[in-house]
Amino acid sequence: MKYLTIALSLAAMTLAQTPAAMAQDASAKAQEMFAKADTNQDGALSLEEWKAAGRRDRGFAMIDADHDGKVTPDELRAAAAKRGK
């Protein structure tokens, strides 16, 4: 019963979040994941960093809009907006 109460409390907290709060949470998580993958901390992901983070070459090529061999947070946001996320 105790676990059910905890589960229901967590579910209620999740449902109580506004769409803006959920988007902010997602944005913070995305920034954290990007920072972790950006091992040389230059503000962009090289193909090597991208692959080391478990991503495929094809995705890198699609997101690297200016074809400079780096994926920036702006390029990731643009790609996500294109996909409707």
C-alpha positions in Angstrom: 0.0 0.0 0.0 2.9 2.3 0.8 4.3 1.9 -2.7 1.0 2.6 -4.3 0.7 5.8 -2.3 4.1 6.9 -3.5 3.4 6.0 -7.1 0.1 7.9 -7.0 1.8 10.9 -5.5 4.5 10.9 -8.2 1.9 10.5 -10.9 -0.1 13.5 -9.5 3.0 15.6 -9.4 3.8 14.8 -13.0 0.2 15.5 -14.1 0.2 18.8 -12.2 3.1 20.1 -14.2 2.1 22.7 -16.8 3.2 22.3 -20.4 5.6 25.2 -19.9 7.2 23.5 -16.9 7.5 20.2 -18.7 9.2 22.0 -21.7 11.6 23.7 -19.3 12.4 20.3 -17.7 13.0 18.8 -21.1 15.2 21.8 -22.1 17.3 21.4 -18.9 17.8 17.7 -19.5 18.8 18.3 -23.2 21.3 21.0 -22.1 22.7 18.6 -19.5 23.0 15.8 -22.1 24.7 18.1 -24.6 27.2 19.3 -22.0 28.1 15.8 -21.1 28.6 14.8 -24.7 30.7 17.9 -25.4 33.8 16.4 -24.0 36.2 19.2 -25.2 33.7 21.9 -24.0 33.9 23.9 -27.2 30.1 24.4 -27.3 29.6 22.1 -30.2 29.6 18.3 -30.9 32.0 16.9 -33.4 31.2 13.7 -35.2 33.4 11.8 -32.8 31.6 13.2 -29.7 28.3 12.6 -31.3 29.1 8.9 -32.0 30.7 8.5 -28.5 27.3 9.6 -27.1 25.7 6.7 -28.9 24.3 8.6 -31.9 24.4 7.5 -35.5 26.4 9.3 -38.3 23.2 9.8 -40.4 21.6 11.9 -37.6 24.7 14.1 -37.4 24.6 14.8 -41.1 21.0 15.7 -41.0 21.3 18.1 -38.0 24.6 19.8 -39.1 22.7 22.4 -41.1 25.8 24.4 -42.1 27.9 21.3 -42.8 30.8 22.6 -40.8 31.4 19.2 -39.1 29.9 20.4 -35.8 26.4 20.2 -34.3 25.5 23.2 -32.1 22.6 23.6 -29.6 21.0 26.0 -32.1 21.1 23.3 -34.9 19.7 20.7 -32.5 16.8 23.1 -31.5 16.1 23.8 -35.2 16.1 20.1 -36.0 13.8 19.4 -33.1 11.4 22.2 -34.2 11.4 20.8 -37.7 10.3 17.4 -36.3 7.6 19.1 -34.2 9.2 18.4 -30.8 
